[in-house]
Amino acid sequence: MARYIDIHCGFVGATEQQLREAHRDRLAVEGTEGVRFEKAWLDPESGTAFCLCTAPSREAVLRAHERAGDPTAEVYEISIEVAS
Amino acid sequence: MARYIDIHCGFVGATEQQLREAHRDRLAVEGTEGVRFEKAWLDPESGTAFCLCTAPSREAVLRAHERAGDPTAEVYEISIEVAS
């Protein structure tokens, strides 16, 4: 398992409720791809959303997002993490 | 105070030690701008790094990164967050 951050655009003006619904749609497909979505952040001004997840592969993340209806090609495997 | 994610590129092949040093350089300038850097993630294959921080403004984040020697224009105010 590895960790990934992916980036989505096009969410200008989206609300917390909409982000919550998108996250719920992702959680609904987690099992099919072995992906565990942890967090989602949204900048409603630029319409940019970020997801943090754990998954068996980059391809699994791509497929899970596609199944959830919010495909993105911007998936980064963050193999290194530093916390304060 | 608000939360921000910023994106940096150009770290292809960087190591955990290098990410740790970059993070330390950021922590050293936190006080001057009121920025609190929480986490940094790195995808060494694409050379993409992400920072999560709390700050009084987007401009403060921009200035803190500039002072730390790793400027970026890609700073997103993530006013909405959802966790699983």
Backbone of each chain as nested JSON, in Angstrom:
{
  "chains": [
    {"id": "A", "residues": [
      {"number": 1, "name": "MET", "atoms": {"N": [0.845, -1.199, 0.0], "CA": [0.0, 0.0, 0.0], "C": [0.88, 1.248, 0.0]}},
      {"number": 2, "name": "ALA", "atoms": {"N": [0.408, 2.267, -0.688], "CA": [1.151, 3.53, -0.747], "C": [0.163, 4.668, -0.548]}},
      {"number": 3, "name": "ARG", "atoms": {"N": [0.696, 5.847, -0.345], "CA": [-0.189, 7.006, -0.157], "C": [-0.146, 7.906, -1.385]}},
      {"number": 4, "name": "TYR", "atoms": {"N": [-1.252, 8.544, -1.637], "CA": [-1.393, 9.367, -2.833], "C": [-2.102, 10.676, -2.504]}},
      {"number": 5, "name": "ILE", "atoms": {"N": [-1.711, 11.729, -3.217], "CA": [-2.491, 12.963, -3.232], "C": [-2.929, 13.166, -4.668]}},
      {"number": 6, "name": "ASP", "atoms": {"N": [-4.194, 13.448, -4.871], "CA": [-4.612, 13.791, -6.228], "C": [-5.294, 15.153, -6.23]}},
      {"number": 7, "name": "ILE", "atoms": {"N": [-5.261, 15.751, -7.4], "CA": [-5.754, 17.115, -7.567], "C": [-6.881, 17.127, -8.586]}},
      {"number": 8, "name": "HIS", "atoms": {"N": [-7.944, 17.838, -8.234], "CA": [-9.107, 17.989, -9.123], "C": [-9.352, 19.473, -9.325]}},
      {"number": 9, "name": "CYS", "atoms": {"N": [-9.812, 19.84, -10.49], "CA": [-10.174, 21.246, -10.693], "C": [-11.642, 21.333, -11.134]}},
      {"number": 10, "name": "GLY", "atoms": {"N": [-12.139, 22.538, -11.23], "CA": [-13.51, 22.728, -11.704], "C": [-14.551, 22.819, -10.605]}},
      {"number": 11, "name": "PHE", "atoms": {"N": [-14.109, 22.982, -9.351], "CA": [-15.067, 23.061, -8.238], "C": [-15.255, 24.497, -7.739]}},
      {"number": 12, "name": "VAL", "atoms": {"N": [-15.209, 25.445, -8.655], "CA": [-15.359, 26.854, -8.258], "C": [-16.707, 27.051, -7.565]}},
      {"number": 13, "name": "GLY", "atoms": {"N": [-16.661, 27.629, -6.373], "CA": [-17.886, 27.929, -5.645], "C": [-18.554, 26.741, -4.982]}},
      {"number": 14, "name": "ALA", "atoms": {"N": [-17.897, 25.566, -5.009], "CA": [-18.505, 24.386, -4.385], "C": [-18.597, 24.585, -2.869]}},
      {"number": 15, "name": "THR", "atoms": {"N": [-19.566, 23.906, -2.274], "CA": [-19.821, 24.055, -0.841], "C": [-19.274, 22.847, -0.062]}},
      {"number": 16, "name": "GLU", "atoms": {"N": [-19.283, 22.98, 1.264], "CA": [-18.846, 21.868, 2.1], "C": [-19.749, 20.655, 1.859]}},
      {"number": 17, "name": "GLN", "atoms": {"N": [-21.044, 20.924, 1.688], "CA": [-21.995, 19.844, 1.444], "C": [-21.642, 19.103, 0.148]}},
      {"number": 18, "name": "GLN", "atoms": {"N": [-21.295, 19.834, -0.878], "CA": [-20.932, 19.203, -2.153], "C": [-19.644, 18.396, -2.037]}},
      {"number": 19, "name": "LEU", "atoms": {"N": [-18.683, 18.926, -1.28], "CA": [-17.435, 18.183, -1.079], "C": [-17.721, 16.901, -0.294]}},
      {"number": 20, "name": "ARG", "atoms": {"N": [-18.617, 17.023, 0.681], "CA": [-19.008, 15.868, 1.494], "C": [-19.672, 14.796, 0.625]}},
      {"number": 21, "name": "GLU", "atoms": {"N": [-20.523, 15.23, -0.289], "CA": [-21.192, 14.275, -1.179], "C": [-20.195, 13.602, -2.127]}},
      {"number": 22, "name": "ALA", "atoms": {"N": [-19.263, 14.39, -2.656], "CA": [-18.248, 13.819, -3.557], "C": [-17.412, 12.795, -2.793]}},
      {"number": 23, "name": "HIS", "atoms": {"N": [-17.089, 13.134, -1.533], "CA": [-16.295, 12.223, -0.704], "C": [-17.079, 10.936, -0.435]}},
      {"number": 24, "name": "ARG", "atoms": {"N": [-18.377, 11.08, -0.208], "CA": [-19.219, 9.904, 0.049], "C": [-19.274, 9.005, -1.192]}},
      {"number": 25, "name": "ASP", "atoms": {"N": [-19.336, 9.622, -2.365], "CA": [-19.332, 8.84, -3.606], "C": [-18.028, 8.048, -3.731]}},
      {"number": 26, "name": "ARG", "atoms": {"N": [-16.932, 8.661, -3.291], "CA": [-15.645, 7.955, -3.359], "C": [-15.623, 6.8, -2.36]}},
      {"number": 27, "name": "LEU", "atoms": {"N": [-16.12, 7.07, -1.147], "CA": [-16.113, 6.011, -0.13], "C": [-16.921, 4.809, -0.602]}},
      {"number": 28, "name": "ALA", "atoms": {"N": [-17.958, 5.07, -1.414], "CA": [-18.833, 3.994, -1.895], "C": [-18.111, 3.048, -2.848]}},
      {"number": 29, "name": "VAL", "atoms": {"N": [-17.034, 3.511, -3.491], "CA": [-16.32, 2.659, -4.452], "C": [-14.974, 2.166, -3.914]}},
      {"number": 30, "name": "GLU", "atoms": {"N": [-14.663, 2.523, -2.69], "CA": [-13.358, 2.16, -2.117], "C": [-13.064, 0.669, -2.225]}},
      {"number": 31, "name": "GLY", "atoms": {"N": [-14.069, -0.121, -1.824], "CA": [-13.862, -1.561, -1.73], "C": [-13.498, -2.204, -3.049]}},
      {"number": 32, "name": "THR", "atoms": {"N": [-14.041, -1.686, -4.124], "CA": [-13.816, -2.315, -5.427], "C": [-12.363, -2.193, -5.878]}},
      {"number": 33, "name": "GLU", "atoms": {"N": [-11.673, -1.172, -5.406], "CA": [-10.287, -0.956, -5.847], "C": [-9.262, -1.031, -4.714]}},
      {"number": 34, "name": "GLY", "atoms": {"N": [-9.749, -1.272, -3.509], "CA": [-8.82, -1.346, -2.379], "C": [-8.251, -0.003, -1.977]}},
      {"number": 35, "name": "VAL", "atoms": {"N": [-8.971, 1.073, -2.335], "CA": [-8.513, 2.425, -2.017], "C": [-9.169, 2.879, -0.714]}},
      {"number": 36, "name": "ARG", "atoms": {"N": [-8.395, 3.568, 0.125], "CA": [-8.95, 4.109, 1.372], "C": [-8.79, 5.626, 1.324]}},
      {"number": 37, "name": "PHE", "atoms": {"N": [-9.904, 6.32, 1.06], "CA": [-9.86, 7.783, 1.013], "C": [-9.854, 8.324, 2.438]}},
      {"number": 38, "name": "GLU", "atoms": {"N": [-8.909, 9.207, 2.738], "CA": [-8.772, 9.724, 4.108], "C": [-9.32, 11.133, 4.256]}},
      {"number": 39, "name": "LYS", "atoms": {"N": [-8.882, 12.011, 3.372], "CA": [-9.281, 13.409, 3.495], "C": [-9.501, 14.045, 2.135]}},
      {"number": 40, "name": "ALA", "atoms": {"N": [-10.306, 15.096, 2.153], "CA": [-10.47, 15.915, 0.954], "C": [-10.466, 17.373, 1.398]}},
      {"number": 41, "name": "TRP", "atoms": {"N": [-9.759, 18.191, 0.643], "CA": [-9.702, 19.626, 0.926], "C": [-10.163, 20.368, -0.32]}},
      {"number": 42, "name": "LEU", "atoms": {"N": [-10.784, 21.507, -0.111], "CA": [-11.275, 22.286, -1.253], "C": [-10.951, 23.763, -1.098]}},
      {"number": 43, "name": "ASP", "atoms": {"N": [-10.438, 24.329, -2.162], "CA": [-10.309, 25.785, -2.296], "C": [-11.419, 26.224, -3.25]}},
      {"number": 44, "name": "PRO", "atoms": {"N": [-12.555, 26.69, -2.715], "CA": [-13.692, 27.003, -3.58], "C": [-13.452, 28.206, -4.488]}},
      {"number": 45, "name": "GLU", "atoms": {"N": [-12.472, 29.023, -4.155], "CA": [-12.211, 30.203, -4.996], "C": [-11.587, 29.789, -6.337]}},
      {"number": 46, "name": "SER", "atoms": {"N": [-10.569, 28.94, -6.266], "CA": [-9.932, 28.476, -7.507], "C": [-10.622, 27.23, -8.046]}},
      {"number": 47, "name": "GLY", "atoms": {"N": [-11.459, 26.6, -7.21], "CA": [-12.131, 25.375, -7.639], "C": [-11.241, 24.146, -7.597]}},
      {"number": 48, "name": "THR", "atoms": {"N": [-10.176, 24.227, -6.797], "CA": [-9.218, 23.124, -6.721], "C": [-9.488, 22.251, -5.498]}},
      {"number": 49, "name": "ALA", "atoms": {"N": [-9.558, 20.944, -5.72], "CA": [-9.763, 20.009, -4.615], "C": [-8.588, 19.043, -4.556]}},
      {"number": 50, "name": "PHE", "atoms": {"N": [-8.258, 18.614, -3.342], "CA": [-7.176, 17.668, -3.111], "C": [-7.736, 16.487, -2.331]}},
      {"number": 51, "name": "CYS", "atoms": {"N": [-7.324, 15.273, -2.713], "CA": [-7.703, 14.084, -1.953], "C": [-6.439, 13.397, -1.458]}},
      {"number": 52, "name": "LEU", "atoms": {"N": [-6.49, 12.929, -0.229], "CA": [-5.398, 12.128, 0.329], "C": [-5.933, 10.72, 0.525]}},
      {"number": 53, "name": "CYS", "atoms": {"N": [-5.23, 9.726, -0.011], "CA": [-5.712, 8.351, 0.135], "C": [-4.576, 7.353, 0.211]}},
      {"number": 54, "name": "THR", "atoms": {"N": [-4.925, 6.15, 0.613], "CA": [-4.003, 5.02, 0.63], "C": [-4.544, 4.016, -0.38]}},
      {"number": 55, "name": "ALA", "atoms": {"N": [-3.662, 3.434, -1.181], "CA": [-4.14, 2.534, -2.241], "C": [-3.035, 1.569, -2.646]}},
      {"number": 56, "name": "PRO", "atoms": {"N": [-3.429, 0.465, -3.291], "CA": [-2.419, -0.5, -3.729], "C": [-1.601, -0.01, -4.923]}},
      {"number": 57, "name": "SER", "atoms": {"N": [-2.135, 0.923, -5.706], "CA": [-1.395, 1.419, -6.875], "C": [-2.01, 2.73, -7.356]}},
      {"number": 58, "name": "ARG", "atoms": {"N": [-1.233, 3.443, -8.171], "CA": [-1.723, 4.684, -8.78], "C": [-2.929, 4.387, -9.667]}},
      {"number": 59, "name": "GLU", "atoms": {"N": [-2.875, 3.243, -10.363], "CA": [-3.962, 2.87, -11.261], "C": [-5.262, 2.656, -10.479]}},
      {"number": 60, "name": "ALA", "atoms": {"N": [-5.142, 2.094, -9.286], "CA": [-6.337, 1.869, -8.458], "C": [-6.974, 3.203, -8.077]}},
      {"number": 61, "name": "VAL", "atoms": {"N": [-6.139, 4.202, -7.788], "CA": [-6.668, 5.534, -7.452], "C": [-7.376, 6.134, -8.66]}},
      {"number": 62, "name": "LEU", "atoms": {"N": [-6.737, 6.012, -9.829], "CA": [-7.35, 6.533, -11.062], "C": [-8.706, 5.873, -11.301]}},
      {"number": 63, "name": "ARG", "atoms": {"N": [-8.751, 4.554, -11.17], "CA": [-10.004, 3.828, -11.421], "C": [-11.065, 4.189, -10.386]}},
      {"number": 64, "name": "ALA", "atoms": {"N": [-10.674, 4.304, -9.118], "CA": [-11.649, 4.634, -8.068], "C": [-12.275, 6.004, -8.334]}},
      {"number": 65, "name": "HIS", "atoms": {"N": [-11.459, 6.974, -8.719], "CA": [-12.006, 8.304, -9.007], "C": [-12.918, 8.265, -10.229]}},
      {"number": 66, "name": "GLU", "atoms": {"N": [-12.548, 7.452, -11.198], "CA": [-13.369, 7.358, -12.399], "C": [-14.729, 6.748, -12.051]}},
      {"number": 67, "name": "ARG", "atoms": {"N": [-14.699, 5.689, -11.25], "CA": [-15.945, 5.044, -10.815], "C": [-16.804, 5.995, -9.99]}},
      {"number": 68, "name": "ALA", "atoms": {"N": [-16.142, 6.859, -9.208], "CA": [-16.884, 7.783, -8.343], "C": [-17.409, 8.989, -9.119]}},
      {"number": 69, "name": "GLY", "atoms": {"N": [-17.025, 9.07, -10.397], "CA": [-17.555, 10.154, -11.236], "C": [-16.731, 11.429, -11.216]}},
      {"number": 70, "name": "ASP", "atoms": {"N": [-15.52, 11.37, -10.646], "CA": [-14.661, 12.554, -10.689], "C": [-13.234, 12.169, -11.092]}},
      {"number": 71, "name": "PRO", "atoms": {"N": [-13.085, 11.761, -12.36], "CA": [-11.774, 11.324, -12.833], "C": [-10.747, 12.457, -12.821]}},
      {"number": 72, "name": "THR", "atoms": {"N": [-9.495, 12.1, -12.599], "CA": [-8.399, 13.054, -12.698], "C": [-7.145, 12.303, -13.111]}},
      {"number": 73, "name": "ALA", "atoms": {"N": [-6.266, 12.967, -13.841], "CA": [-4.994, 12.345, -14.215], "C": [-3.896, 12.748, -13.244]}},
      {"number": 74, "name": "GLU", "atoms": {"N": [-4.215, 13.702, -12.37], "CA": [-3.187, 14.231, -11.465], "C": [-3.155, 13.462, -10.148]}},
      {"number": 75, "name": "VAL", "atoms": {"N": [-2.473, 12.33, -10.169], "CA": [-2.349, 11.495, -8.974], "C": [-0.859, 11.35, -8.651]}},
      {"number": 76, "name": "TYR", "atoms": {"N": [-0.473, 11.73, -7.448], "CA": [0.927, 11.71, -7.044], "C": [1.147, 10.71, -5.922]}},
      {"number": 77, "name": "GLU", "atoms": {"N": [2.133, 9.844, -6.104], "CA": [2.477, 8.899, -5.028], "C": [3.429, 9.592, -4.069]}},
      {"number": 78, "name": "ILE", "atoms": {"N": [2.936, 9.906, -2.884], "CA": [3.748, 10.649, -1.911], "C": [4.423, 9.653, -0.972]}},
      {"number": 79, "name": "SER", "atoms": {"N": [5.559, 9.146, -1.45], "CA": [6.26, 8.098, -0.703], "C": [7.045, 8.659, 0.476]}},
      {"number": 80, "name": "ILE", "atoms": {"N": [7.207, 9.982, 0.517], "CA": [7.98, 10.607, 1.601], "C": [7.116, 11.655, 2.29]}},
      {"number": 81, "name": "GLU", "atoms": {"N": [7.092, 11.6, 3.623], "CA": [6.279, 12.539, 4.402], "C": [7.072, 13.052, 5.592]}},
      {"number": 82, "name": "VAL", "atoms": {"N": [6.93, 14.337, 5.869], "CA": [7.559, 14.929, 7.05], "C": [6.48, 15.697, 7.808]}},
      {"number": 83, "name": "ALA", "atoms": {"N": [6.436, 15.508, 9.114], "CA": [5.467, 16.241, 9.937], "C": [6.231, 17.067, 10.968]}},
      {"number": 84, "name": "SER", "atoms": {"N": [5.639, 18.18, 11.359], "CA": [6.292, 19.038, 12.358], "C": [6.12, 18.439, 13.747]}}
    ]},
    {"id": "B", "residues": [
      {"number": 1, "name": "MET", "atoms": {"N": [-6.993, 32.958, 11.034], "CA": [-6.054, 31.978, 10.467], "C": [-6.801, 31.061, 9.492]}},
      {"number": 2, "name": "ALA", "atoms": {"N": [-6.118, 30.671, 8.454], "CA": [-6.717, 29.773, 7.472], "C": [-5.708, 28.675, 7.144]}},
      {"number": 3, "name": "ARG", "atoms": {"N": [-6.183, 27.656, 6.428], "CA": [-5.269, 26.575, 6.062], "C": [-4.974, 26.623, 4.574]}},
      {"number": 4, "name": "TYR", "atoms": {"N": [-3.777, 26.193, 4.239], "CA": [-3.312, 26.274, 2.858], "C": [-2.584, 24.992, 2.466]}},
      {"number": 5, "name": "ILE", "atoms": {"N": [-2.732, 24.642, 1.192], "CA": [-1.871, 23.616, 0.595], "C": [-1.118, 24.312, -0.523]}},
      {"number": 6, "name": "ASP", "atoms": {"N": [0.19, 24.12, -0.557], "CA": [0.925, 24.653, -1.709], "C": [1.685, 23.532, -2.398]}},
      {"number": 7, "name": "ILE", "atoms": {"N": [1.967, 23.789, -3.65], "CA": [2.592, 22.778, -4.507], "C": [3.916, 23.306, -5.027]}},
      {"number": 8, "name": "HIS", "atoms": {"N": [4.914, 22.45, -4.954], "CA": [6.248, 22.791, -5.465], "C": [6.666, 21.727, -6.476]}},
      {"number": 9, "name": "CYS", "atoms": {"N": [7.384, 22.121, -7.479], "CA": [7.894, 21.121, -8.42], "C": [9.42, 21.209, -8.476]}},
      {"number": 10, "name": "GLY", "atoms": {"N": [10.027, 20.287, -9.181], "CA": [11.481, 20.324, -9.347], "C": [12.253, 19.494, -8.344]}},
      {"number": 11, "name": "PHE", "atoms": {"N": [11.55, 18.627, -7.592], "CA": [12.243, 17.808, -6.586], "C": [12.43, 16.358, -7.058]}},
      {"number": 12, "name": "VAL", "atoms": {"N": [12.672, 16.182, -8.337], "CA": [12.833, 14.82, -8.865], "C": [14.01, 14.124, -8.173]}},
      {"number": 13, "name": "GLY", "atoms": {"N": [13.746, 12.954, -7.634], "CA": [14.808, 12.163, -6.998], "C": [15.204, 12.637, -5.615]}},
      {"number": 14, "name": "ALA", "atoms": {"N": [14.502, 13.627, -5.065], "CA": [14.852, 14.125, -3.728], "C": [14.619, 13.035, -2.683]}},
      {"number": 15, "name": "THR", "atoms": {"N": [15.371, 13.106, -1.598], "CA": [15.31, 12.091, -0.548], "C": [14.513, 12.596, 0.653]}},
      {"number": 16, "name": "GLU", "atoms": {"N": [14.222, 11.686, 1.574], "CA": [13.53, 12.074, 2.797], "C": [14.363, 13.098, 3.57]}},
      {"number": 17, "name": "GLN", "atoms": {"N": [15.686, 12.894, 3.557], "CA": [16.576, 13.809, 4.264], "C": [16.469, 15.226, 3.661]}},
      {"number": 18, "name": "GLN", "atoms": {"N": [16.405, 15.307, 2.348], "CA": [16.291, 16.619, 1.685], "C": [14.951, 17.278, 1.983]}},
      {"number": 19, "name": "LEU", "atoms": {"N": [13.883, 16.47, 2.013], "CA": [12.571, 17.029, 2.345], "C": [12.574, 17.522, 3.791]}},
      {"number": 20, "name": "ARG", "atoms": {"N": [13.24, 16.767, 4.653], "CA": [13.329, 17.141, 6.065], "C": [14.092, 18.473, 6.214]}},
      {"number": 21, "name": "GLU", "atoms": {"N": [15.158, 18.628, 5.449], "CA": [15.945, 19.868, 5.514], "C": [15.137, 21.062, 4.999]}},
      {"number": 22, "name": "ALA", "atoms": {"N": [14.401, 20.835, 3.898], "CA": [13.561, 21.918, 3.346], "C": [12.496, 22.308, 4.365]}},
      {"number": 23, "name": "HIS", "atoms": {"N": [11.924, 21.303, 5.035], "CA": [10.897, 21.564, 6.041], "C": [11.503, 22.34, 7.213]}},
      {"number": 24, "name": "ARG", "atoms": {"N": [12.73, 21.995, 7.594], "CA": [13.407, 22.683, 8.708], "C": [13.651, 24.147, 8.342]}},
      {"number": 25, "name": "ASP", "atoms": {"N": [14.032, 24.386, 7.078], "CA": [14.249, 25.766, 6.618], "C": [12.948, 26.567, 6.716]}},
      {"number": 26, "name": "ARG", "atoms": {"N": [11.826, 25.903, 6.433], "CA": [10.529, 26.581, 6.528], "C": [10.192, 26.88, 7.99]}},
      {"number": 27, "name": "LEU", "atoms": {"N": [10.422, 25.892, 8.851], "CA": [10.111, 26.091, 10.273], "C": [10.918, 27.267, 10.83]}},
      {"number": 28, "name": "ALA", "atoms": {"N": [12.114, 27.476, 10.298], "CA": [12.984, 28.546, 10.791], "C": [12.426, 29.935, 10.489]}},
      {"number": 29, "name": "VAL", "atoms": {"N": [11.554, 30.05, 9.479], "CA": [11.013, 31.371, 9.121], "C": [9.544, 31.531, 9.532]}},
      {"number": 30, "name": "GLU", "atoms": {"N": [8.997, 30.502, 10.156], "CA": [7.575, 30.54, 10.527], "C": [7.195, 31.805, 11.289]}},
      {"number": 31, "name": "GLY", "atoms": {"N": [8.019, 32.103, 12.324], "CA": [7.686, 33.198, 13.234], "C": [7.573, 34.543, 12.541]}},
      {"number": 32, "name": "THR", "atoms": {"N": [8.392, 34.753, 11.54], "CA": [8.413, 36.065, 10.882], "C": [7.114, 36.358, 10.141]}},
      {"number": 33, "name": "GLU", "atoms": {"N": [6.411, 35.318, 9.722], "CA": [5.191, 35.526, 8.934], "C": [3.937, 34.965, 9.614]}},
      {"number": 34, "name": "GLY", "atoms": {"N": [4.108, 34.37, 10.777], "CA": [2.951, 33.809, 11.475], "C": [2.414, 32.55, 10.815]}},
      {"number": 35, "name": "VAL", "atoms": {"N": [3.283, 31.882, 10.053], "CA": [2.867, 30.656, 9.355], "C": [3.256, 29.445, 10.199]}},
      {"number": 36, "name": "ARG", "atoms": {"N": [2.37, 28.446, 10.238], "CA": [2.663, 27.204, 10.961], "C": [2.638, 26.063, 9.953]}},
      {"number": 37, "name": "PHE", "atoms": {"N": [3.822, 25.595, 9.579], "CA": [3.912, 24.48, 8.636], "C": [3.643, 23.174, 9.373]}},
      {"number": 38, "name": "GLU", "atoms": {"N": [2.696, 22.378, 8.849], "CA": [2.311, 21.14, 9.535], "C": [2.928, 19.896, 8.911]}},
      {"number": 39, "name": "LYS", "atoms": {"N": [2.76, 19.788, 7.601], "CA": [3.231, 18.581, 6.925], "C": [3.803, 18.9, 5.561]}},
      {"number": 40, "name": "ALA", "atoms": {"N": [4.663, 18.023, 5.103], "CA": [5.161, 18.1, 3.729], "C": [5.165, 16.692, 3.166]}},
      {"number": 41, "name": "TRP", "atoms": {"N": [4.727, 16.576, 1.934], "CA": [4.72, 15.285, 1.249], "C": [5.505, 15.419, -0.059]}},
      {"number": 42, "name": "LEU", "atoms": {"N": [6.15, 14.354, -0.459], "CA": [6.945, 14.404, -1.689], "C": [6.708, 13.177, -2.55]}},
      {"number": 43, "name": "ASP", "atoms": {"N": [6.497, 13.431, -3.836], "CA": [6.511, 12.384, -4.85], "C": [7.832, 12.538, -5.588]}},
      {"number": 44, "name": "PRO", "atoms": {"N": [8.852, 11.754, -5.214], "CA": [10.179, 11.954, -5.803], "C": [10.244, 11.595, -7.288]}},
      {"number": 45, "name": "GLU", "atoms": {"N": [9.283, 10.823, -7.767], "CA": [9.32, 10.435, -9.181], "C": [8.976, 11.623, -10.08]}},
      {"number": 46, "name": "SER", "atoms": {"N": [7.896, 12.331, -9.729], "CA": [7.525, 13.507, -10.537], "C": [8.221, 14.771, -10.025]}},
      {"number": 47, "name": "GLY", "atoms": {"N": [8.798, 14.672, -8.815], "CA": [9.455, 15.853, -8.233], "C": [8.483, 16.863, -7.648]}},
      {"number": 48, "name": "THR", "atoms": {"N": [7.274, 16.391, -7.336], "CA": [6.233, 17.274, -6.806], "C": [6.161, 17.188, -5.284]}},
      {"number": 49, "name": "ALA", "atoms": {"N": [6.17, 18.35, -4.63], "CA": [6.049, 18.385, -3.174], "C": [4.822, 19.198, -2.792]}},
      {"number": 50, "name": "PHE", "atoms": {"N": [4.188, 18.81, -1.695], "CA": [2.998, 19.491, -1.168], "C": [3.284, 19.893, 0.272]}},
      {"number": 51, "name": "CYS", "atoms": {"N": [2.871, 21.107, 0.628], "CA": [2.977, 21.545, 2.025], "C": [1.588, 21.884, 2.534]}},
      {"number": 52, "name": "LEU", "atoms": {"N": [1.314, 21.489, 3.773], "CA": [0.068, 21.849, 4.45], "C": [0.442, 22.793, 5.589]}},
      {"number": 53, "name": "CYS", "atoms": {"N": [-0.203, 23.958, 5.637], "CA": [0.124, 24.909, 6.701], "C": [-1.082, 25.74, 7.115]}},
      {"number": 54, "name": "THR", "atoms": {"N": [-0.928, 26.405, 8.241], "CA": [-1.908, 27.361, 8.742], "C": [-1.226, 28.722, 8.712]}},
      {"number": 55, "name": "ALA", "atoms": {"N": [-1.964, 29.729, 8.28], "CA": [-1.331, 31.052, 8.138], "C": [-2.386, 32.143, 8.178]}},
      {"number": 56, "name": "PRO", "atoms": {"N": [-1.951, 33.377, 8.454], "CA": [-2.91, 34.486, 8.493], "C": [-3.396, 34.911, 7.107]}},
      {"number": 57, "name": "SER", "atoms": {"N": [-2.636, 34.599, 6.05], "CA": [-3.052, 34.986, 4.694], "C": [-2.237, 34.207, 3.66]}},
      {"number": 58, "name": "ARG", "atoms": {"N": [-2.752, 34.219, 2.432], "CA": [-2.039, 33.582, 1.322], "C": [-0.683, 34.262, 1.107]}},
      {"number": 59, "name": "GLU", "atoms": {"N": [-0.669, 35.581, 1.268], "CA": [0.556, 36.352, 1.058], "C": [1.626, 35.942, 2.073]}},
      {"number": 60, "name": "ALA", "atoms": {"N": [1.182, 35.651, 3.308], "CA": [2.134, 35.224, 4.336], "C": [2.781, 33.892, 3.949]}},
      {"number": 61, "name": "VAL", "atoms": {"N": [1.988, 32.993, 3.356], "CA": [2.533, 31.705, 2.915], "C": [3.539, 31.919, 1.794]}},
      {"number": 62, "name": "LEU", "atoms": {"N": [3.18, 32.786, 0.851], "CA": [4.084, 33.089, -0.267], "C": [5.404, 33.641, 0.258]}},
      {"number": 63, "name": "ARG", "atoms": {"N": [5.302, 34.599, 1.2], "CA": [6.529, 35.216, 1.729], "C": [7.356, 34.218, 2.527]}},
      {"number": 64, "name": "ALA", "atoms": {"N": [6.693, 33.378, 3.32], "CA": [7.432, 32.394, 4.131], "C": [8.213, 31.438, 3.231]}},
      {"number": 65, "name": "HIS", "atoms": {"N": [7.583, 30.986, 2.161], "CA": [8.285, 30.079, 1.247], "C": [9.433, 30.795, 0.544]}},
      {"number": 66, "name": "GLU", "atoms": {"N": [9.222, 32.06, 0.231], "CA": [10.297, 32.809, -0.429], "C": [11.483, 32.959, 0.522]}},
      {"number": 67, "name": "ARG", "atoms": {"N": [11.19, 33.299, 1.776], "CA": [12.263, 33.439, 2.772], "C": [12.984, 32.115, 2.995]}},
      {"number": 68, "name": "ALA", "atoms": {"N": [12.227, 31.026, 2.913], "CA": [12.825, 29.704, 3.158], "C": [13.604, 29.205, 1.943]}},
      {"number": 69, "name": "GLY", "atoms": {"N": [13.534, 29.954, 0.853], "CA": [14.314, 29.58, -0.329], "C": [13.609, 28.647, -1.282]}},
      {"number": 70, "name": "ASP", "atoms": {"N": [12.301, 28.44, -1.089], "CA": [11.57, 27.599, -2.041], "C": [10.247, 28.262, -2.428]}},
      {"number": 71, "name": "PRO", "atoms": {"N": [10.356, 29.369, -3.167], "CA": [9.147, 30.091, -3.565], "C": [8.25, 29.267, -4.484]}},
      {"number": 72, "name": "THR", "atoms": {"N": [6.955, 29.538, -4.382], "CA": [5.985, 28.928, -5.292], "C": [4.799, 29.872, -5.421]}},
      {"number": 73, "name": "ALA", "atoms": {"N": [4.164, 29.871, -6.569], "CA": [2.963, 30.689, -6.76], "C": [1.705, 29.858, -6.521]}},
      {"number": 74, "name": "GLU", "atoms": {"N": [1.893, 28.547, -6.374], "CA": [0.734, 27.64, -6.249], "C": [0.344, 27.434, -4.796]}},
      {"number": 75, "name": "VAL", "atoms": {"N": [-0.392, 28.39, -4.259], "CA": [-0.847, 28.318, -2.871], "C": [-2.378, 28.356, -2.871]}},
      {"number": 76, "name": "TYR", "atoms": {"N": [-3.009, 27.338, -2.293], "CA": [-4.462, 27.22, -2.291], "C": [-4.999, 27.33, -0.872]}},
      {"number": 77, "name": "GLU", "atoms": {"N": [-5.983, 28.195, -0.689], "CA": [-6.622, 28.306, 0.628], "C": [-7.71, 27.243, 0.714]}},
      {"number": 78, "name": "ILE", "atoms": {"N": [-7.479, 26.242, 1.536], "CA": [-8.423, 25.127, 1.625], "C": [-9.368, 25.378, 2.796]}},
      {"number": 79, "name": "SER", "atoms": {"N": [-10.393, 26.151, 2.496], "CA": [-11.335, 26.576, 3.538], "C": [-12.32, 25.477, 3.906]}},
      {"number": 80, "name": "ILE", "atoms": {"N": [-12.378, 24.418, 3.09], "CA": [-13.316, 23.316, 3.347], "C": [-12.554, 22.001, 3.421]}},
      {"number": 81, "name": "GLU", "atoms": {"N": [-12.834, 21.219, 4.45], "CA": [-12.145, 19.935, 4.643], "C": [-13.15, 18.862, 5.051]}},
      {"number": 82, "name": "VAL", "atoms": {"N": [-12.97, 17.681, 4.497], "CA": [-13.793, 16.538, 4.878], "C": [-12.868, 15.388, 5.224]}},
      {"number": 83, "name": "ALA", "atoms": {"N": [-13.119, 14.714, 6.339], "CA": [-12.303, 13.566, 6.726], "C": [-13.186, 12.33, 6.828]}},
      {"number": 84, "name": "SER", "atoms": {"N": [-12.625, 11.18, 6.559], "CA": [-13.405, 9.934, 6.651], "C": [-13.568, 9.535, 8.108]}}
    ]}
  ]
}
